[in-house]
Amino acid sequence: MALGFVLIKVMPRKERKVYDALLKLSEVDELYPLFGEYDLIAKIVVKDFEELSDVVVKKIRAIDGVIDTKTLTGAKF
């Protein structure tokens, strides 16, 4: 099982729209707003790192309003 924490930078005034869109993704296990350089952090749990990459690139970055992401990876023991 692969685990990723995705830091997400969002366009101003699109935070709620992006937050709501992320909640609809089944791979998002937890989601929290942040203050600072990044606006949201999403905990992603998937079967492997290839799927994690697909979720970040094809689903999260495709959401209207997402400017940038930074993914921190790990494995679930």
N, C-alpha and C positions, 0 to 999 in steps of 0.2 A: 504494500500500500504506500502511495506517495502522498506527501503532505506539502502544501505550499501556502505561504503567506504572501498575498499580493497587495502591495501598496499601490494605490490608485490616485492619480492626479486628475481632477475634473475641472471643466470650464466653469467659471463663475456663474452662479444661479442655476446650474444644472445638477447640483448635488443630489437633490431629492429624486429627480428622474433617474439618475444613474443608480442610486441606492435601490430604488424600487425594481429596476431592471435586474440588478444583481441578485436580489432576493428570489427571483423567479428561476434562477439557475440551480438545478439540482445538485451540482457539484459544490456550491457554496454552503459550507457547514456553519460558519459564523461570519458576521459582518458588523463592523463598527465604524462610526465616523471618527475622524481625527482632526486635530488642529495643527497647522504647521505646513511643511513642504507638501505633504500628501493629504488628501481629503478623506480617504476611506482605506480600511484594511479588510481584506477578505481572506478567510481561512478556507482553503480548497482541499478536499480529500478525494483522491481518485486512485485507480488501480496501479498506475505507473507514471513515470516522468514524461513519457510521450503523450499520454492523455492530459497531463498537467499543461504541457506546452500548447496542445490544441485548445484547451479551455481558455488559456490566457490570450492566445493569438486570435483564435477564431470567434470566441464568444465575448470575452471581457473587452478587448480592444475594439471590437466591432460596435460596442454600445455608443450611441450618439452622446457626445459630451465628454468621453474619456480622452484625456490628452496624453497621458503617459502612465506606464506601469513599471514596477520593480518587483521581481519575484524572488523570495527567499525560500529555498527548498530544504526538505528534510525527509526522513523516512519514519513511518510509524512503527514502533517496536511491538 
